[in-house]
Amino acid sequence: MQELITGIQQAGIGVSNADEAKILYRDLFGMDVLVFDDIASACLMKQYTGGKEHQRRALLTLNLQGGGGFEIWQFLSRKPVMPFKPGIPQEPGIYAVKIKTADIQKAYRHCKAFPQMQVSEPFILPDQRPSFWVIDRFHNRFQIIETPGVFKKTSQVCGGVIGAVITVSEMEQALQFYKQLLPTAFQVYQNNSVQWNGFQQTDESGLFHQILLHKPAGSSGAFSKLLGHTEIELVQSAGIRKTEKDPGKYWGDCGFIHLCFDVLNMDLLRKEFEAAGYFFTVDSKGSFQMSNASGRFCYLEDPDGTLIELVETHQVPVWKKIGWNMDLTKRLKNKPLPRWMIGLLALGKVK
């Protein structure tokens, strides 16, 4: 089977103040590598922004311990809508982003030291890994999970994004979609319980139905060594119901706006999705420029409308001051970049 998706490139987070968010996520989760910081019009996303073209600022930050990064996204032409305060999930969507750490107790103490942060006590997942929840001051929920192995040893306590908790209204439909998205993924566990990661269901709401999919780290793709493995946790309960989209809330408003995957061959991937009955809703077709970075980006929706972004990277800035960029179109798409070359990304720092 040809590997077309190498891993999670980034989780998109809508914010009301990008400068404040980038510093928080640098200090909290070690997202200290700045790949780009771009101001432009979101001209291709009008179907998700009320039919209007809006100005925005987007930053991509990474953590070189490994895993995906954050795309921090702020509207500049409208006031972003704030999310509801998360609790027991009530509707489908990206409920939480999973962050890796090599030492759960050290990460727990680190996160507890931050003001305006809600941090749960550590608990054990069904696959016996220690974990805990963090809710930041923007009301975004993260699941910190002890995960061995780092791409590059740094002083950071946490690593990058390894997955997401996605709430769904119908498990079998969702499972079919995410297995199409990640065909090499295998099921780690399936769990039915009145309790899920510290949440207790009421009798009226029934059981939580929980499935964890794990895609092993790939061997193909420029950034496969950095991105590592991927895990998608699907959660369903009677309390999670598919509802009509709120016309007053846009993609790009505050909260998790998408989960983005790194793609090797977008044309072939599109054909495979269409053959399975899933269709891209956005396609930049050619190379789309974001500051000194560029690539083809596309979107599709899972059965509940949760947005999945796909990016085929063409160019990555290494040292913006001297115009040094990695042109990935002039090399074999399936050949991983050397570790030292990816390490050069650290020349761009979040400040």
C-alpha positions as CSV (number, residue, x, y, z in Angstrom):
1,M,0.0,0.0,0.0
2,Q,1.4,3.4,-1.0
3,E,1.7,5.8,1.9
4,L,0.1,9.1,1.0
5,I,-0.3,10.7,4.4
6,T,2.8,10.8,6.5
7,G,1.5,12.2,9.8
8,I,-0.1,15.2,11.4
9,Q,1.4,18.5,10.2
10,Q,-0.4,20.7,12.6
11,A,-3.6,21.4,14.5
12,G,-5.3,24.7,13.6
13,I,-6.2,26.9,16.6
14,G,-8.4,30.0,16.1
15,V,-7.5,32.8,18.6
16,S,-8.4,36.4,19.3
17,N,-4.7,37.4,19.9
18,A,-2.0,35.6,17.9
19,D,0.8,37.3,19.7
20,E,-0.5,36.2,23.1
21,A,-1.2,32.7,21.9
22,K,2.2,32.1,20.3
23,I,4.0,33.0,23.5
24,L,1.7,30.9,25.6
25,Y,2.2,27.8,23.4
26,R,5.9,28.4,23.2
27,D,6.2,28.4,26.9
28,L,3.6,25.8,27.7
29,F,4.2,23.2,25.0
30,G,7.6,24.2,23.6
31,M,6.3,25.4,20.2
32,D,9.3,27.6,19.8
33,V,10.2,27.1,16.1
34,L,8.5,29.7,13.8
35,V,8.0,28.4,10.2
36,F,6.0,31.3,8.9
37,D,4.0,34.3,10.1
38,D,1.7,35.5,7.3
39,I,-1.0,38.2,6.8
40,A,-3.2,37.7,3.8
41,S,-6.8,37.1,2.7
42,A,-8.4,33.7,3.3
43,C,-9.7,33.8,-0.2
44,L,-10.4,30.1,-0.7
45,M,-12.3,29.6,2.6
46,K,-15.4,31.7,1.9
47,Q,-17.8,28.8,2.1
48,Y,-16.7,28.4,5.8
49,T,-16.6,32.2,6.5
50,G,-20.1,33.3,5.8
51,G,-19.5,33.7,2.0
52,K,-17.1,36.6,2.6
53,E,-13.4,36.9,2.1
54,H,-11.7,37.8,5.4
55,Q,-8.3,39.1,6.3
56,R,-6.3,36.9,8.6
57,R,-3.0,36.3,10.3
58,A,-1.6,32.7,10.4
59,L,1.5,31.4,12.1
60,L,2.9,27.9,12.0
61,T,5.0,26.9,15.0
62,L,6.8,23.6,15.8
63,N,8.5,21.7,18.6
64,L,11.6,19.8,17.4
65,Q,11.1,17.1,20.0
66,G,8.8,15.7,17.3
67,G,5.1,15.6,16.4
68,G,3.0,18.1,14.6
69,G,2.8,21.8,15.2
70,F,0.2,24.5,15.7
71,E,-1.3,26.8,13.1
72,I,-2.3,29.8,15.1
73,W,-5.0,31.6,13.2
74,Q,-6.5,35.0,13.9
75,F,-9.2,37.0,12.0
76,L,-8.2,40.6,11.3
77,S,-11.4,41.7,9.6
78,R,-13.9,40.5,12.2
79,K,-14.1,39.9,15.9
80,P,-13.6,36.1,16.5
81,V,-16.4,34.3,18.2
82,M,-15.3,32.7,21.5
83,P,-16.0,28.9,22.0
84,F,-18.2,27.5,24.7
85,K,-16.4,26.4,27.8
86,P,-15.6,22.7,27.3
87,G,-17.0,20.0,29.6
88,I,-18.6,16.7,28.7
89,P,-18.8,16.8,24.9
90,Q,-22.3,17.7,23.5
91,E,-21.6,18.0,19.8
92,P,-19.2,16.4,17.2
93,G,-15.8,18.0,16.5
94,I,-12.2,18.2,17.6
95,Y,-12.7,18.0,21.3
96,A,-9.0,17.9,22.3
97,V,-5.5,17.8,20.8
98,K,-3.0,15.2,22.0
99,I,0.5,16.3,23.0
100,K,3.4,14.0,23.7
101,T,5.8,14.2,26.7
102,A,8.7,11.9,27.7
103,D,8.0,12.4,31.4
104,I,4.3,12.8,32.5
105,Q,5.2,13.9,36.1
106,K,7.6,16.6,34.9
107,A,5.0,17.8,32.4
108,Y,2.3,17.8,35.1
109,R,4.4,20.0,37.4
110,H,5.3,22.2,34.4
111,C,1.7,22.8,33.4
112,K,0.5,23.3,37.0
113,A,2.9,26.2,37.3
114,F,1.1,28.3,34.7
115,P,-1.6,30.7,35.8
116,Q,-5.2,30.6,34.5
117,M,-4.7,27.0,33.5
118,Q,-7.0,24.0,34.5
119,V,-4.9,20.8,35.0
120,S,-6.5,17.5,35.9
121,E,-4.8,14.9,38.0
122,P,-2.9,12.3,36.0
123,F,-4.8,9.1,35.1
124,I,-4.1,5.9,33.2
125,L,-5.5,5.4,29.7
126,P,-7.0,2.0,28.6
127,D,-3.6,1.2,26.9
128,Q,-1.9,1.8,30.3
129,R,-0.2,5.1,29.3
130,P,-0.3,7.9,31.9
131,S,-2.0,11.1,30.8
132,F,-3.7,14.3,32.1
133,W,-5.9,17.1,30.7
134,V,-5.0,20.7,30.3
135,I,-7.5,23.5,29.6
136,D,-5.7,26.7,28.7
137,R,-7.0,30.2,29.3
138,F,-8.5,30.3,25.8
139,H,-10.7,27.3,26.8
140,N,-8.8,24.9,24.5
141,R,-8.5,21.3,25.8
142,F,-5.3,19.3,25.4
143,Q,-4.5,15.7,26.5
144,I,-0.9,15.2,27.5
145,I,0.3,11.6,27.0
146,E,3.6,10.0,28.1
147,T,5.2,8.9,24.8
148,P,8.7,7.5,24.5
149,G,11.1,8.8,21.9
150,V,12.0,12.3,20.7
151,F,13.2,13.6,17.3
152,K,15.7,16.0,18.8
153,K,16.6,16.4,22.5
154,T,15.8,19.9,23.7
155,S,15.1,21.6,27.0
156,Q,11.4,21.5,26.4
157,V,9.1,19.5,28.7
158,C,6.5,18.6,26.1
159,G,6.7,17.6,22.5
160,G,4.4,18.2,19.6
161,V,1.0,17.1,18.4
162,I,0.5,13.3,18.1
163,G,-3.3,13.2,17.6
164,A,-6.7,14.4,18.5
165,V,-9.8,13.4,20.4
166,I,-12.7,13.7,17.9
167,T,-16.3,13.4,19.1
168,V,-18.7,11.8,16.7
169,S,-22.4,11.2,16.4
170,E,-22.2,7.8,14.6
171,M,-19.2,5.6,15.3
172,E,-19.3,3.3,12.3
173,Q,-19.5,6.1,9.8
174,A,-16.7,8.0,11.5
175,L,-14.6,4.8,11.7
176,Q,-15.0,4.2,8.0
177,F,-13.9,7.7,7.2
178,Y,-10.8,7.8,9.4
179,K,-9.7,4.3,8.2
180,Q,-9.9,5.7,4.7
181,L,-7.8,8.7,5.8
182,L,-5.2,6.5,7.6
183,P,-5.3,3.1,5.9
184,T,-2.2,1.8,7.8
185,A,-3.8,2.6,11.2
186,F,-4.8,-0.2,13.5
187,Q,-7.2,-0.2,16.4
188,V,-5.5,-0.1,19.8
189,Y,-8.6,-0.5,21.9
190,Q,-12.3,-0.2,22.0
191,N,-14.0,0.7,25.3
192,N,-17.6,1.1,26.5
193,S,-18.1,2.7,29.9
194,V,-20.1,5.2,31.8
195,Q,-16.7,6.9,32.6
196,W,-14.4,8.3,30.0
197,N,-11.1,9.9,30.9
198,G,-12.5,11.3,34.2
199,F,-15.9,12.2,32.9
200,Q,-18.9,10.4,34.4
201,Q,-22.0,9.9,32.2
202,T,-25.5,10.1,33.6
203,D,-27.8,7.1,33.2
204,E,-29.8,9.1,30.7
205,S,-26.8,9.7,28.4
206,G,-25.8,6.0,28.3
207,L,-22.3,4.8,27.7
208,F,-19.2,6.4,26.2
209,H,-18.1,4.4,23.1
210,Q,-14.4,5.0,22.6
211,I,-12.0,3.7,19.9
212,L,-8.3,4.6,19.5
213,L,-6.7,4.3,16.1
214,H,-2.9,4.3,15.9
215,K,-0.9,5.0,12.7
216,P,2.7,4.0,13.1
217,A,5.4,6.5,12.2
218,G,5.9,6.5,8.4
219,S,9.1,5.9,6.5
220,S,8.2,8.1,3.5
221,G,7.9,11.8,3.2
222,A,10.3,14.8,3.9
223,F,9.1,15.2,7.5
224,S,8.0,11.7,8.5
225,K,10.9,11.4,11.0
226,L,9.8,14.6,12.7
227,L,6.0,14.0,12.7
228,G,6.2,10.4,14.0
229,H,3.1,8.4,14.8
230,T,-0.5,9.5,14.7
231,E,-3.4,8.6,16.9
232,I,-7.1,9.4,16.5
233,E,-9.4,8.8,19.4
234,L,-13.1,8.7,18.4
235,V,-15.7,9.2,21.1
236,Q,-19.4,8.7,20.8
237,S,-22.2,8.9,23.4
238,A,-25.9,9.5,23.4
239,G,-25.2,13.0,24.5
240,I,-23.2,13.8,21.3
241,R,-25.7,14.8,18.7
242,K,-25.1,16.1,15.2
243,T,-26.6,19.6,14.9
244,E,-27.0,22.2,12.2
245,K,-23.9,24.4,11.9
246,D,-24.2,27.8,13.7
247,P,-24.2,30.4,10.9
248,G,-22.7,32.9,13.2
249,K,-19.6,30.8,13.9
250,Y,-17.0,30.5,11.2
251,W,-14.0,28.4,10.5
252,G,-11.2,30.5,12.0
253,D,-13.2,31.5,15.1
254,C,-11.7,30.7,18.5
255,G,-11.1,27.0,19.2
256,F,-9.8,24.1,17.2
257,I,-10.5,24.8,13.5
258,H,-9.0,21.8,11.8
259,L,-6.6,18.9,12.0
260,C,-4.0,19.0,9.2
261,F,-2.1,16.1,7.6
262,D,1.1,16.0,5.6
263,V,0.4,14.6,2.1
264,L,2.8,13.1,-0.5
265,N,0.6,12.9,-3.6
266,M,-2.5,15.0,-3.5
267,D,-3.9,14.0,-6.9
268,L,-3.7,10.3,-6.1
269,L,-5.2,10.9,-2.6
270,R,-8.1,12.9,-4.1
271,K,-8.9,10.0,-6.5
272,E,-8.8,7.5,-3.7
273,F,-11.2,9.6,-1.5
274,E,-13.6,10.2,-4.4
275,A,-13.7,6.5,-5.2
276,A,-14.7,5.9,-1.5
277,G,-17.4,8.5,-1.7
278,Y,-15.6,11.4,0.0
279,F,-15.1,14.7,-1.8
280,F,-12.7,17.7,-1.3
281,T,-14.6,20.9,-0.4
282,V,-11.6,23.2,-1.0
283,D,-8.6,22.7,-3.3
284,S,-6.0,25.3,-3.9
285,K,-5.0,23.2,-7.0
286,G,-1.7,25.0,-7.5
287,S,0.9,26.1,-5.0
288,F,-0.5,28.4,-2.4
289,Q,2.0,30.9,-0.8
290,M,2.0,31.6,2.9
291,S,5.0,34.0,3.6
292,N,8.0,32.0,2.4
293,A,6.3,28.7,2.7
294,S,4.1,27.2,-0.1
295,G,2.1,24.1,-0.9
296,R,-1.1,22.8,-2.2
297,F,-3.8,22.6,0.5
298,C,-7.2,20.9,0.4
299,Y,-10.1,20.3,2.9
300,L,-12.6,17.6,3.3
301,E,-15.2,16.9,6.0
302,D,-15.7,13.8,8.1
303,P,-19.3,12.5,8.3
304,D,-20.1,15.1,11.0
305,G,-18.5,18.0,9.2
306,T,-15.3,18.1,11.2
307,L,-12.7,19.8,9.0
308,I,-9.6,17.9,7.9
309,E,-6.9,19.8,6.1
310,L,-4.4,18.1,3.7
311,V,-1.2,19.8,2.7
312,E,1.3,18.8,0.1
313,T,4.3,20.9,1.0
314,H,6.3,22.5,-1.8
315,Q,8.6,25.0,0.0
316,V,9.7,25.6,3.6
317,P,11.7,28.6,4.8
318,V,14.9,27.8,6.6
319,W,16.4,31.2,7.2
320,K,14.1,34.0,6.1
321,K,16.8,36.8,6.6
322,I,18.9,35.5,3.8
323,G,16.1,34.0,1.7
324,W,17.2,30.3,2.3
325,N,14.3,28.0,1.5
326,M,13.9,24.2,1.1
327,D,12.4,23.5,-2.3
328,L,10.8,20.1,-1.8
329,T,9.6,19.8,-5.4
330,K,13.1,19.2,-6.6
331,R,13.6,16.0,-4.5
332,L,12.0,12.6,-4.2
333,K,8.7,13.1,-2.4
334,N,9.0,9.9,-0.4
335,K,12.6,10.5,0.8
336,P,12.9,11.7,4.4
337,L,15.0,14.8,5.0
338,P,18.1,14.3,7.0
339,R,17.7,15.1,10.7
340,W,20.3,17.9,10.5
341,M,18.4,19.6,7.7
342,I,15.1,19.6,9.6
343,G,17.1,20.9,12.6
344,L,17.9,24.0,10.6
345,L,14.2,25.1,11.1
346,A,15.2,26.1,14.6
347,L,16.9,29.1,13.1
348,G,13.5,30.7,13.1
349,K,12.4,31.3,16.6
350,V,9.1,32.4,18.2
351,K,9.8,35.7,19.9
